Amino acid sequence: MIKFIKKFRNDEEGAVTVDWVVLTAAVVGLGVAGVSTVSGGVNQLATSIKSGVSTKSVSNGDSGG
């Protein structure tokens, strides 16, 4: 039984998985923070572009000649 406990204590295979889970969670968290930071400005810019484009008319380039 003591041999099993010593072997279990020295086994580090699961530690790598925990590291990857923590790193992945950190990357996802930073991504969410970045998106939430710029989303307001992007929405305002999209609204501004929409209003600017909606007032323009499209010409077919035909001068009648």
Secondary structure by P-SEA (a helix, b strand, c coil): caaaaaaaaacccaaaaaaaaaaaaaaaaaaaaaaaaaaaaaaaaaaaaaaaaaabbbbcccccc
